Amino acid sequence: MAQMDMDQEKLAAALKARDPAAMQQLVEAFGQRLTRSAYLLCGNENEAQDLAQDTFVEAFRSAHRFQGRSSVYTWLHSILLNLTRHYRRKRKKLIYDNELAAQEISAPEEHPSALDVDCAATELAQALQRLSEPHREVLVLRYYERLQIAEIAQSLGVSPGTVKSRVHYAIQEMQKLLPAEMNLFGAGGTNEMETK
């Protein structure tokens, strides 16, 4: 990934020149990450793969619009977000992947039972589904994609203050929706990341 960061200008120029090798480099560098994010946003594995693929196709088509004001990944994720919003408008639902939720919930040194993981994942999925679309998006971008506030703002086309506000209110809602014993959004759990 560090190599990708160093070559962003060259990559952007190659994309604008419609170099197939540049597209291959994008897919190799960001394919799995975009697919995971798409899955968190749309809830369907096949659709997530299609959305990630469509993101790369759209990026190749619209490479001339990439101005370098953000990282290549942030630009790709903005395309993915737009495609996912269109998909969600058609489907009107979001399903959270229990396996991914289990990975995020468990601390590395803990070994919860499969029943605990399933229960926690179900609770998290239900809580996430009850959030508004803007709040759900900022939580996925912030805590699963680990984007900075400025990157999220650029991706969503809103101010950093709006992103901070949405993150704040989304966390408050998650605190209300999740049981205290599994609340990742409670007492200091996300405060450090929220302000960066």
Backbone as a printed PyTorch tensor [residue, N CA C, xyz], in Angstrom:
tensor([[[  0.8280,  -1.1990,   0.0000],
         [  0.0000,   0.0000,   0.0000],
         [  0.8580,   1.2420,   0.0000]],

        [[  2.0220,   1.2360,   0.6940],
         [  2.8970,   2.3950,   0.7150],
         [  3.3930,   2.6950,  -0.7010]],

        [[  3.6990,   1.6430,  -1.4610],
         [  4.1080,   1.8200,  -2.8490],
         [  3.0100,   2.5070,  -3.6440]],

        [[  1.7520,   2.1200,  -3.3850],
         [  0.6180,   2.7370,  -4.0740],
         [  0.5570,   4.2260,  -3.7640]],

        [[  0.7700,   4.6090,  -2.4880],
         [  0.7210,   6.0130,  -2.1130],
         [  1.7840,   6.8170,  -2.8420]],

        [[  2.9710,   6.2330,  -2.9890],
         [  4.0540,   6.9400,  -3.6460],
         [  3.7930,   7.1180,  -5.1360]],

        [[  3.0590,   6.2350,  -5.7470],
         [  2.8500,   6.2590,  -7.1860],
         [  1.4980,   6.8350,  -7.5940]],

        [[  0.8170,   7.5500,  -6.7230],
         [ -0.5360,   8.0200,  -7.0250],
         [ -0.5880,   8.9120,  -8.2560]],

        [[  0.3740,   9.8210,  -8.3790],
         [  0.3620,  10.7200,  -9.5360],
         [  0.5680,   9.9400, -10.8310]],

        [[  1.5190,   9.0030, -10.8150],
         [  1.7580,   8.1740, -12.0010],
         [  0.5300,   7.3330, -12.3210]],

        [[ -0.0800,   6.7870, -11.2810],
         [ -1.2700,   5.9590, -11.4650],
         [ -2.4070,   6.7780, -12.0570]],

        [[ -2.6230,   7.9740, -11.5270],
         [ -3.6840,   8.8370, -12.0470],
         [ -3.4200,   9.1800, -13.5140]],

        [[ -2.1780,   9.4710, -13.8500],
         [ -1.8390,   9.7800, -15.2460],
         [ -2.0670,   8.5660, -16.1430]],

        [[ -1.7010,   7.3900, -15.6590],
         [ -1.9030,   6.1660, -16.4440],
         [ -3.3840,   5.8800, -16.6380]],

        [[ -4.1840,   6.1250, -15.6010],
         [ -5.6330,   5.9330, -15.7320],
         [ -6.2120,   6.8810, -16.7840]],

        [[ -5.7850,   8.1320, -16.7180],
         [ -6.2740,   9.1210, -17.6820],
         [ -5.8800,   8.7440, -19.1100]],

        [[ -4.7410,   8.0630, -19.2490],
         [ -4.2870,   7.6020, -20.5640],
         [ -4.9280,   6.2660, -20.9480]],

        [[ -5.8130,   5.7700, -20.0790],
         [ -6.5330,   4.5000, -20.2900],
         [ -5.5920,   3.2970, -20.4150]],

        [[ -4.6040,   3.2800, -19.5550],
         [ -3.6340,   2.1900, -19.5180],
         [ -4.2350,   1.0090, -18.7560]],

        [[ -4.4200,  -0.1490, -19.4220],
         [ -4.9950,  -1.3190, -18.7370],
         [ -4.1690,  -1.7770, -17.5290]],

        [[ -2.8660,  -1.5700, -17.5640],
         [ -2.0200,  -1.9620, -16.4320],
         [ -2.3660,  -1.1430, -15.1920]],

        [[ -2.7690,   0.1090, -15.3790],
         [ -3.1650,   0.9510, -14.2470],
         [ -4.4370,   0.4060, -13.6060]],

        [[ -5.3630,  -0.0360, -14.4380],
         [ -6.5970,  -0.6300, -13.9040],
         [ -6.2660,  -1.8900, -13.1160]],

        [[ -5.3790,  -2.7110, -13.6470],
         [ -4.9850,  -3.9300, -12.9420],
         [ -4.3440,  -3.5910, -11.5960]],

        [[ -3.5210,  -2.5500, -11.5700],
         [ -2.8780,  -2.1330, -10.3220],
         [ -3.9310,  -1.6860,  -9.3030]],

        [[ -4.9470,  -0.9580,  -9.7520],
         [ -6.0380,  -0.5340,  -8.8540],
         [ -6.7630,  -1.7360,  -8.2730]],

        [[ -7.1040,  -2.6770,  -9.1250],
         [ -7.8490,  -3.8580,  -8.6760],
         [ -7.0340,  -4.6400,  -7.6490]],

        [[ -5.7520,  -4.8240,  -7.9230],
         [ -4.9030,  -5.5760,  -6.9920],
         [ -4.7470,  -4.8480,  -5.6620]],

        [[ -4.6150,  -3.5310,  -5.7210],
         [ -4.3780,  -2.7680,  -4.4990],
         [ -5.6330,  -2.5850,  -3.6590]],

        [[ -6.7840,  -2.3900,  -4.3070],
         [ -7.9760,  -1.9750,  -3.5780],
         [ -9.1930,  -2.8860,  -3.7370]],

        [[ -9.0960,  -3.9240,  -4.5430],
         [-10.2620,  -4.7670,  -4.8300],
         [-10.9180,  -5.3640,  -3.6080]],

        [[-10.1350,  -6.0090,  -2.7560],
         [-10.7150,  -6.6650,  -1.5790],
         [-11.2850,  -5.6470,  -0.6100]],

        [[-10.5980,  -4.5540,  -0.4290],
         [-11.0530,  -3.5320,   0.5190],
         [-12.3740,  -2.9090,   0.0450]],

        [[-12.4760,  -2.6130,  -1.2510],
         [-13.7170,  -2.0460,  -1.7810],
         [-14.8610,  -3.0570,  -1.7070]],

        [[-14.5630,  -4.3100,  -1.9740],
         [-15.5990,  -5.3410,  -1.9120],
         [-16.1290,  -5.4840,  -0.4870]],

        [[-15.2200,  -5.4630,   0.4880],
         [-15.6460,  -5.5500,   1.8890],
         [-16.5310,  -4.3640,   2.2620]],

        [[-16.1310,  -3.1900,   1.8660],
         [-16.9140,  -1.9990,   2.1710],
         [-18.2790,  -2.0680,   1.4930]],

        [[-18.2950,  -2.4950,   0.2340],
         [-19.5630,  -2.6310,  -0.4830],
         [-20.4730,  -3.6180,   0.2360]],

        [[-19.9040,  -4.7020,   0.7360],
         [-20.7010,  -5.6950,   1.4440],
         [-21.3030,  -5.1100,   2.7160]],

        [[-20.5060,  -4.3370,   3.4540],
         [-21.0190,  -3.7060,   4.6720],
         [-22.1530,  -2.7380,   4.3490]],

        [[-22.0800,  -2.1080,   3.2040],
         [-23.0880,  -1.1200,   2.8320],
         [-24.3260,  -1.7290,   2.1890]],

        [[-24.1630,  -2.8030,   1.4080],
         [-25.3370,  -3.3500,   0.6980],
         [-25.8330,  -4.6650,   1.2750]],

        [[-24.9640,  -5.4340,   1.9260],
         [-25.3980,  -6.6490,   2.5990],
         [-25.5310,  -7.8820,   1.7370]],

        [[-25.0720,  -7.8380,   0.5030],
         [-25.2080,  -8.9910,  -0.3850],
         [-23.8520,  -9.2420,  -1.0390]],

        [[-23.3080, -10.4380,  -0.8580],
         [-21.9640, -10.7390,  -1.3400],
         [-21.8400, -10.5960,  -2.8570]],

        [[-22.7940, -11.1410,  -3.5890],
         [-22.7370, -11.0370,  -5.0490],
         [-22.8660,  -9.5920,  -5.5100]],

        [[-23.7820,  -8.8680,  -4.9010],
         [-23.9560,  -7.4600,  -5.2550],
         [-22.7120,  -6.6580,  -4.8880]],

        [[-22.0920,  -6.9840,  -3.7610],
         [-20.8790,  -6.2790,  -3.3400],
         [-19.7670,  -6.4670,  -4.3710]],

        [[-19.6120,  -7.6910,  -4.8580],
         [-18.6060,  -7.9510,  -5.8830],
         [-18.9230,  -7.1710,  -7.1590]],

        [[-20.2030,  -7.1470,  -7.5350],
         [-20.6130,  -6.3790,  -8.7100],
         [-20.3630,  -4.8890,  -8.5070]],

        [[-20.6930,  -4.3920,  -7.3100],
         [-20.4830,  -2.9710,  -7.0180],
         [-19.0040,  -2.6030,  -7.0720]],

        [[-18.1540,  -3.4590,  -6.5300],
         [-16.7150,  -3.1890,  -6.5770],
         [-16.2230,  -3.1880,  -8.0250]],

        [[-16.6780,  -4.1620,  -8.8010],
         [-16.2920,  -4.2180, -10.2100],
         [-16.8050,  -2.9830, -10.9600]],

        [[-18.0480,  -2.6040, -10.7130],
         [-18.6120,  -1.4080, -11.3490],
         [-17.8540,  -0.1480, -10.9400]],

        [[-17.3440,  -0.1370,  -9.7050],
         [-16.5460,   0.9960,  -9.2420],
         [-15.2980,   1.1470, -10.0940]],

        [[-14.6250,   0.0400, -10.3620],
         [-13.4140,   0.1060, -11.1850],
         [-13.7370,   0.5050, -12.6270]],

        [[-14.8170,  -0.0130, -13.1530],
         [-15.2150,   0.3570, -14.5160],
         [-15.5080,   1.8560, -14.5900]],

        [[-16.2720,   2.3490, -13.6230],
         [-16.5970,   3.7800, -13.5940],
         [-15.3470,   4.6220, -13.3850]],

        [[-14.4230,   4.1540, -12.5590],
         [-13.1730,   4.8840, -12.3410],
         [-12.3800,   4.9830, -13.6460]],

        [[-12.3410,   3.9070, -14.3870],
         [-11.6220,   3.9040, -15.6550],
         [-12.2840,   4.8700, -16.6410]],

        [[-13.6150,   4.8520, -16.6660],
         [-14.3630,   5.7470, -17.5630],
         [-14.1890,   7.2150, -17.1920]],

        [[-14.1460,   7.4870, -15.8890],
         [-14.1350,   8.8800, -15.4410],
         [-12.7860,   9.3150, -14.8780]],

        [[-11.7150,   8.6400, -15.2730],
         [-10.3770,   8.9640, -14.7620],
         [-10.0040,  10.4140, -15.0450]],

        [[-10.5240,  10.9620, -16.1270],
         [-10.2170,  12.3620, -16.4710],
         [-10.7280,  13.3400, -15.4080]],

        [[-11.6770,  12.9010, -14.5850],
         [-12.2210,  13.7650, -13.5340],
         [-11.4120,  13.7220, -12.2390]],

        [[-10.5290,  12.7420, -12.1080],
         [ -9.7170,  12.6490, -10.8980],
         [ -8.7100,  13.7980, -10.9020]],

        [[ -8.7980,  14.6410,  -9.8680],
         [ -7.9630,  15.8370,  -9.8290],
         [ -6.8480,  15.7420,  -8.7970]],

        [[ -6.7490,  14.6530,  -8.1010],
         [ -5.6710,  14.4860,  -7.1420],
         [ -5.8510,  15.2060,  -5.8210]],

        [[ -7.0440,  15.7120,  -5.5650],
         [ -7.3010,  16.3950,  -4.2860],
         [ -7.4890,  15.4110,  -3.1410]],

        [[ -7.6690,  14.1570,  -3.4630],
         [ -7.8050,  13.1090,  -2.4570],
         [ -6.9260,  11.9430,  -2.8960]],

        [[ -6.8250,  10.9520,  -2.0310],
         [ -6.0890,   9.7550,  -2.4270],
         [ -6.9050,   9.0090,  -3.4790]],

        [[ -6.2410,   8.1430,  -4.2120],
         [ -6.9340,   7.3480,  -5.2180],
         [ -8.0140,   6.5040,  -4.5460]],

        [[ -7.6980,   5.9270,  -3.3750],
         [ -8.6950,   5.1010,  -2.6900],
         [ -9.9150,   5.9130,  -2.2760]],

        [[ -9.7110,   7.1120,  -1.7730],
         [-10.8470,   7.9560,  -1.3760],
         [-11.7220,   8.2600,  -2.5890]],

        [[-11.1000,   8.5290,  -3.7060],
         [-11.8450,   8.7760,  -4.9470],
         [-12.6320,   7.5260,  -5.3500]],

        [[-11.9750,   6.3580,  -5.3150],
         [-12.6640,   5.1050,  -5.6420],
         [-13.8320,   4.8650,  -4.6860]],

        [[-13.6060,   5.1320,  -3.4060],
         [-14.6640,   4.8860,  -2.4320],
         [-15.8450,   5.8310,  -2.6490]],

        [[-15.5860,   7.0390,  -3.1230],
         [-16.6810,   7.9610,  -3.4480],
         [-17.5440,   7.3930,  -4.5750]],

        [[-16.8830,   6.8170,  -5.5650],
         [-17.6130,   6.1760,  -6.6670],
         [-18.4300,   5.0120,  -6.1230]],

        [[-17.8000,   4.1860,  -5.2880],
         [-18.5010,   3.0480,  -4.6800],
         [-19.7210,   3.5150,  -3.8830]],

        [[-19.5560,   4.5770,  -3.1070],
         [-20.6700,   5.0930,  -2.3100],
         [-21.8520,   5.4890,  -3.1890]],

        [[-21.5740,   6.1700,  -4.2790],
         [-22.6540,   6.5670,  -5.1850],
         [-23.3540,   5.3580,  -5.7880]],

        [[-22.5740,   4.3830,  -6.2140],
         [-23.1710,   3.1690,  -6.7770],
         [-23.9820,   2.4130,  -5.7220]],

        [[-23.4700,   2.3600,  -4.4990],
         [-24.1560,   1.6570,  -3.4150],
         [-25.4570,   2.3560,  -3.0430]],

        [[-25.4320,   3.6750,  -3.0180],
         [-26.6680,   4.4170,  -2.7300],
         [-27.7370,   4.0940,  -3.7590]],

        [[-27.3350,   4.0280,  -5.0080],
         [-28.2900,   3.6770,  -6.0650],
         [-28.8310,   2.2580,  -5.8350]],

        [[-27.9400,   1.3390,  -5.4950],
         [-28.3540,  -0.0320,  -5.2070],
         [-29.3260,  -0.0800,  -4.0340]],

        [[-28.9990,   0.6470,  -2.9520],
         [-29.8680,   0.6380,  -1.7710],
         [-31.2270,   1.2440,  -2.0460]],

        [[-31.2560,   2.2640,  -2.8560],
         [-32.5580,   2.8500,  -3.1980],
         [-33.4410,   1.8080,  -3.8710]],

        [[-32.8080,   0.9400,  -4.6630],
         [-33.5770,  -0.1120,  -5.3210],
         [-33.9610,  -1.2190,  -4.3470]],

        [[-33.0970,  -1.5450,  -3.4310],
         [-33.3310,  -2.6720,  -2.5220],
         [-33.9860,  -2.2890,  -1.2050]],

        [[-33.7310,  -1.0770,  -0.7100],
         [-34.3290,  -0.5590,   0.5340],
         [-34.0230,  -1.4000,   1.7610]],

        [[-32.8280,  -1.9850,   1.8180],
         [-32.4580,  -2.6860,   3.0430],
         [-30.9470,  -2.8240,   3.1330]],

        [[-30.4390,  -3.0240,   4.3500],
         [-29.0250,  -3.2530,   4.5940],
         [-28.8980,  -4.4310,   5.5420]],

        [[-28.0220,  -5.3550,   5.1920],
         [-27.7710,  -6.5140,   6.0460],
         [-26.2940,  -6.4970,   6.4040]],

        [[-25.9930,  -6.6810,   7.6460],
         [-24.6130,  -6.6590,   8.1120],
         [-24.0770,  -8.0870,   8.1610]],

        [[-22.8750,  -8.2910,   7.7200],
         [-22.2530,  -9.6070,   7.6860],
         [-21.8310, -10.0350,   9.0900]],

        [[-22.4000, -11.1130,   9.5800],
         [-22.0830, -11.5940,  10.9250],
         [-20.6120, -11.9490,  11.0780]],

        [[-20.0130, -12.5190,  10.0410],
         [-18.6050, -12.8990,  10.1390],
         [-17.7230, -11.6630,  10.3030]],

        [[-17.9720, -10.6150,   9.5170],
         [-17.1980,  -9.3840,   9.6530],
         [-17.4620,  -8.7220,  10.9960]],

        [[-18.6990,  -8.7610,  11.4470],
         [-19.0210,  -8.1810,  12.7480],
         [-18.2550,  -8.8980,  13.8500]],

        [[-18.1590, -10.2010,  13.7530],
         [-17.4370, -10.9710,  14.7660],
         [-15.9630, -10.5780,  14.7860]],

        [[-15.3840, -10.3460,  13.6170],
         [-13.9810,  -9.9410,  13.5560],
         [-13.7870,  -8.5830,  14.2020]],

        [[-14.7260,  -7.6740,  14.0190],
         [-14.6070,  -6.3400,  14.5780],
         [-14.8890,  -6.3210,  16.0800]],

        [[-15.7770,  -7.1730,  16.5480],
         [-16.1810,  -7.1680,  17.9410],
         [-15.1230,  -7.7830,  18.8420]],

        [[-14.5120,  -8.8610,  18.4230],
         [-13.6040,  -9.6080,  19.2790],
         [-12.2540,  -8.9440,  19.3730]],

        [[-11.7860,  -8.7600,  20.5790],
         [-10.4170,  -8.3040,  20.7850],
         [ -9.5000,  -9.4830,  20.4800]],

        [[ -8.2830,  -9.2440,  19.9940],
         [ -7.4110, -10.3540,  19.5920],
         [ -7.1460, -11.3690,  20.7000]],

        [[ -7.0710, -10.9290,  21.9540],
         [ -6.7470, -11.8580,  23.0180],
         [ -7.9760, -12.6090,  23.5510]],

        [[ -9.1550, -12.2250,  23.1490],
         [-10.3680, -12.8770,  23.6220],
         [-10.7470, -14.0270,  22.7050]],

        [[-11.4080, -15.0220,  23.2730],
         [-11.9070, -16.1480,  22.4940],
         [-13.3640, -16.3850,  22.8740]],

        [[-14.2680, -15.5280,  22.3700],
         [-15.6680, -15.7030,  22.7260],
         [-16.2380, -16.9590,  22.0740]],

        [[-17.2830, -17.4550,  22.6730],
         [-17.9390, -18.6280,  22.1070],
         [-18.6480, -18.2270,  20.8160]],

        [[-18.9000, -19.2030,  19.9830],
         [-19.5960, -18.9460,  18.7200],
         [-20.9780, -18.3530,  18.9950]],

        [[-21.6320, -18.7980,  20.0470],
         [-22.9430, -18.2680,  20.3990],
         [-22.8510, -16.7880,  20.7780]],

        [[-21.8100, -16.4080,  21.5430],
         [-21.6090, -15.0110,  21.9070],
         [-21.3730, -14.1510,  20.6700]],

        [[-20.5520, -14.6610,  19.7750],
         [-20.2460, -13.9150,  18.5500],
         [-21.5100, -13.7350,  17.7170]],

        [[-22.2740, -14.7970,  17.5520],
         [-23.5120, -14.7140,  16.7740],
         [-24.4950, -13.7290,  17.3970]],

        [[-24.6210, -13.7930,  18.7110],
         [-25.5380, -12.9000,  19.4140],
         [-25.0950, -11.4430,  19.2560]],

        [[-23.8010, -11.1940,  19.4480],
         [-23.2700,  -9.8310,  19.3190],
         [-23.4230,  -9.3210,  17.8920]],

        [[-23.1420, -10.1710,  16.9240],
         [-23.2590,  -9.7750,  15.5180],
         [-24.7050,  -9.4380,  15.1670]],

        [[-25.6230, -10.2260,  15.6920],
         [-27.0410,  -9.9630,  15.4310],
         [-27.4650,  -8.6380,  16.0440]],

        [[-27.0500,  -8.4000,  17.2750],
         [-27.3770,  -7.1260,  17.9350],
         [-26.7900,  -5.9470,  17.1630]],

        [[-25.5340,  -6.0750,  16.7420],
         [-24.8830,  -5.0100,  15.9870],
         [-25.5830,  -4.7850,  14.6490]],

        [[-25.9360,  -5.8620,  13.9780],
         [-26.6320,  -5.7510,  12.6950],
         [-27.9700,  -5.0340,  12.8530]],

        [[-28.7110,  -5.4090,  13.8720],
         [-30.0070,  -4.7730,  14.1010],
         [-29.8510,  -3.2920,  14.4240]],

        [[-28.8600,  -2.9750,  15.2380],
         [-28.6310,  -1.5710,  15.5900],
         [-28.1960,  -0.7760,  14.3660]],

        [[-27.2950,  -1.3250,  13.5830],
         [-26.8140,  -0.6340,  12.3830],
         [-27.9480,  -0.3910,  11.3930]],

        [[-28.8330,  -1.3500,  11.2500],
         [-29.9630,  -1.2140,  10.3270],
         [-30.9420,  -0.1420,  10.7690]],

        [[-30.9820,   0.1470,  12.0540],
         [-31.9370,   1.1350,  12.5600],
         [-31.4320,   2.5660,  12.4290]],

        [[-30.1650,   2.7380,  12.0720],
         [-29.6240,   4.0810,  11.8730],
         [-30.0930,   4.6420,  10.5290]],

        [[-30.0920,   5.9670,  10.4290],
         [-30.3900,   6.5950,   9.1510],
         [-29.2400,   6.3120,   8.1850]],

        [[-29.5000,   6.4580,   6.8990],
         [-28.4750,   6.2020,   5.8930],
         [-27.2220,   7.0620,   6.1150]],

        [[-27.3540,   8.3800,   6.3560],
         [-26.1430,   9.1820,   6.5790],
         [-25.3390,   8.7300,   7.8060]],

        [[-26.0160,   8.3320,   8.8700],
         [-25.3100,   7.8760,  10.0670],
         [-24.6600,   6.5180,   9.8300]],

        [[-25.3390,   5.6310,   9.1310],
         [-24.7850,   4.3150,   8.8130],
         [-23.5260,   4.4960,   7.9570]],

        [[-23.5950,   5.3730,   6.9600],
         [-22.4520,   5.5880,   6.0700],
         [-21.2260,   6.0810,   6.8320]],

        [[-21.4030,   7.0670,   7.7060],
         [-20.2230,   7.5990,   8.4080],
         [-19.6190,   6.5600,   9.3430]],

        [[-20.4410,   5.7170,   9.9580],
         [-19.8790,   4.6730,  10.8250],
         [-19.0790,   3.6610,  10.0120]],

        [[-19.6050,   3.2530,   8.8740],
         [-18.8740,   2.3000,   8.0280],
         [-17.5700,   2.9280,   7.5430]],

        [[-17.6430,   4.1690,   7.0670],
         [-16.4380,   4.8220,   6.5590],
         [-15.4060,   5.0590,   7.6590]],

        [[-15.8700,   5.4420,   8.8330],
         [-14.9620,   5.7930,   9.9220],
         [-14.3720,   4.5770,  10.6170]],

        [[-15.2180,   3.6240,  10.9770],
         [-14.7650,   2.5310,  11.8210],
         [-14.4480,   1.2390,  11.0810]],

        [[-14.9360,   1.0620,   9.8650],
         [-14.6000,  -0.1240,   9.0950],
         [-13.6000,   0.2020,   8.0010]],

        [[-13.7840,   1.3330,   7.3490],
         [-12.8360,   1.7730,   6.3290],
         [-11.6730,   2.5340,   6.9400]],

        [[-11.8420,   3.0210,   8.1600],
         [-10.8220,   3.7450,   8.9040],
         [-10.3420,   4.9850,   8.1650]],

        [[-11.2830,   5.6680,   7.5120],
         [-10.9620,   6.9180,   6.8360],
         [-10.9190,   8.0530,   7.8450]],

        [[-10.1210,   9.0490,   7.5590],
         [-10.0440,  10.2520,   8.3800],
         [-11.2830,  11.1160,   8.1240]],

        [[-11.5640,  12.0220,   9.0420],
         [-12.7310,  12.9040,   8.9220],
         [-12.7060,  13.6620,   7.5920]],

        [[-11.5470,  14.2160,   7.2350],
         [-11.4380,  14.9850,   5.9860],
         [-11.7180,  14.1110,   4.7710]],

        [[-11.2550,  12.8680,   4.7940],
         [-11.5020,  11.9580,   3.6780],
         [-12.9870,  11.6170,   3.5640]],

        [[-13.6270,  11.4060,   4.7040],
         [-15.0640,  11.1160,   4.6990],
         [-15.8290,  12.3130,   4.1630]],

        [[-15.4490,  13.4980,   4.6120],
         [-16.1160,  14.7220,   4.1570],
         [-16.0140,  14.8460,   2.6450]],

        [[-14.8320,  14.6180,   2.1170],
         [-14.6400,  14.7140,   0.6770],
         [-15.4380,  13.6330,  -0.0490]],

        [[-15.4170,  12.4390,   0.4870],
         [-16.1350,  11.3230,  -0.1290],
         [-17.6410,  11.5630,  -0.1750]],

        [[-18.1810,  12.1400,   0.8980],
         [-19.6240,  12.3630,   0.9780],
         [-20.0470,  13.7230,   0.4210]],

        [[-19.0830,  14.6070,   0.1670],
         [-19.4080,  15.9310,  -0.3360],
         [-20.0310,  16.8370,   0.7100]],

        [[-19.5830,  16.6780,   1.9530],
         [-20.0710,  17.5130,   3.0630],
         [-18.8630,  18.0820,   3.7960]],

        [[-19.1110,  18.9840,   4.7200],
         [-18.0180,  19.5930,   5.4860],
         [-17.5110,  18.6310,   6.5600]],

        [[-16.2540,  18.8110,   6.9980],
         [-15.7520,  17.9910,   8.1120],
         [-16.6100,  18.1450,   9.3670]],

        [[-17.1430,  19.3370,   9.6000],
         [-18.0160,  19.5400,  10.7510],
         [-19.2730,  18.6900,  10.6720]],

        [[-19.8160,  18.5640,   9.4760],
         [-20.9980,  17.7210,   9.2750],
         [-20.6620,  16.2640,   9.5490]],

        [[-19.4890,  15.8310,   9.0910],
         [-19.0680,  14.4460,   9.3430],
         [-18.9360,  14.2060,  10.8380]],

        [[-18.2640,  15.1250,  11.5400],
         [-18.0960,  14.9730,  12.9900],
         [-19.4400,  14.9160,  13.6970]],

        [[-20.3530,  15.7520,  13.2600],
         [-21.6900,  15.7630,  13.8590],
         [-22.4040,  14.4350,  13.6120]],

        [[-22.3300,  13.9440,  12.3790],
         [-22.9880,  12.6660,  12.0640],
         [-22.3740,  11.5230,  12.8530]],

        [[-21.0430,  11.5100,  12.9640],
         [-20.3760,  10.4620,  13.7400],
         [-20.8320,  10.5400,  15.1940]],

        [[-20.8550,  11.7470,  15.7290],
         [-21.2620,  11.9460,  17.1200],
         [-22.6810,  11.4130,  17.3600]],

        [[-23.6180,  11.8190,  16.5070],
         [-25.0000,  11.3890,  16.7030],
         [-25.1920,   9.9080,  16.3960]],

        [[-24.4260,   9.3740,  15.4370],
         [-24.5150,   7.9400,  15.1530],
         [-24.0340,   7.1340,  16.3520]],

        [[-22.9610,   7.5950,  16.9820],
         [-22.4520,   6.9090,  18.1710],
         [-23.4690,   6.9850,  19.3010]],

        [[-24.0850,   8.1500,  19.4870],
         [-25.1140,   8.2700,  20.5230],
         [-26.2600,   7.2930,  20.2720]],

        [[-26.6610,   7.1730,  19.0190],
         [-27.7450,   6.2350,  18.6960],
         [-27.3170,   4.7930,  18.9530]],

        [[-26.0930,   4.4490,  18.5760],
         [-25.6120,   3.0880,  18.8120],
         [-25.5320,   2.7950,  20.3140]],

        [[-25.1700,   3.7830,  21.1160],
         [-25.1330,   3.5950,  22.5660],
         [-26.5190,   3.2620,  23.1000]],

        [[-27.5370,   3.8650,  22.5260],
         [-28.9140,   3.5910,  22.9600],
         [-29.3970,   2.2270,  22.4710]],

        [[-28.9360,   1.8230,  21.2900],
         [-29.4590,   0.6250,  20.6530],
         [-28.7720,  -0.6640,  21.0840]],

        [[-27.5180,  -0.5830,  21.5130],
         [-26.7740,  -1.7890,  21.8570],
         [-26.8050,  -2.0620,  23.3530]],

        [[-26.8360,  -3.3310,  23.7430],
         [-26.7640,  -3.6670,  25.1660],
         [-25.4300,  -3.1940,  25.7440]],

        [[-25.4320,  -2.7300,  26.9670],
         [-24.2380,  -2.1520,  27.5900],
         [-23.0490,  -3.1050,  27.5880]],

        [[-23.2780,  -4.4000,  27.7980],
         [-22.1650,  -5.3450,  27.9100],
         [-21.4100,  -5.5560,  26.6020]],

        [[-21.9930,  -5.1880,  25.4680],
         [-21.2900,  -5.3520,  24.1920],
         [-21.1590,  -4.0390,  23.4410]],

        [[-21.3740,  -2.9470,  24.1140],
         [-21.4160,  -1.6520,  23.4480],
         [-20.0210,  -1.1480,  23.1090]],

        [[-19.6510,  -1.2820,  21.8420],
         [-18.3710,  -0.7920,  21.3470],
         [-18.3490,   0.7260,  21.2880]],

        [[-19.5220,   1.3350,  21.3160],
         [-19.6390,   2.7650,  21.1500],
         [-19.8180,   3.4820,  22.4790]],

        [[-19.6160,   2.7630,  23.5650],
         [-19.7670,   3.3540,  24.8910],
         [-18.4540,   3.8940,  25.4270]],

        [[-18.4900,   4.4120,  26.6060],
         [-17.4020,   4.9970,  27.3990],
         [-16.0090,   4.8670,  26.8010]],

        [[-15.6490,   5.7920,  25.9510],
         [-14.2950,   5.8790,  25.4270],
         [-13.9670,   4.9130,  24.3100]],

        [[-14.8900,   4.0590,  23.9180],
         [-14.6110,   3.0700,  22.8840],
         [-14.2490,   3.6560,  21.5390]],

        [[-14.8250,   4.7960,  21.1960],
         [-14.5550,   5.3960,  19.8910],
         [-14.1220,   6.8440,  19.9900]],

        [[-14.0100,   7.3810,  21.1840],
         [-13.7230,   8.8090,  21.3410],
         [-12.4430,   9.2450,  20.6630]],

        [[-11.3800,   8.4530,  20.7500],
         [-10.1120,   8.8490,  20.1600],
         [-10.2330,   8.9560,  18.6460]],

        [[-10.8710,   7.9860,  17.9940],
         [-11.0060,   8.0240,  16.5350],
         [-11.9680,   9.1150,  16.0840]],

        [[-12.9590,   9.4180,  16.8850],
         [-14.0110,  10.3580,  16.4900],
         [-13.4500,  11.7270,  16.1510]],

        [[-12.3950,  12.1490,  16.8260],
         [-11.8830,  13.5000,  16.6560],
         [-10.7930,  13.6400,  15.6120]],

        [[-10.2480,  12.5640,  15.1170],
         [ -9.1460,  12.6420,  14.1540],
         [ -9.6390,  12.9720,  12.7630]]])
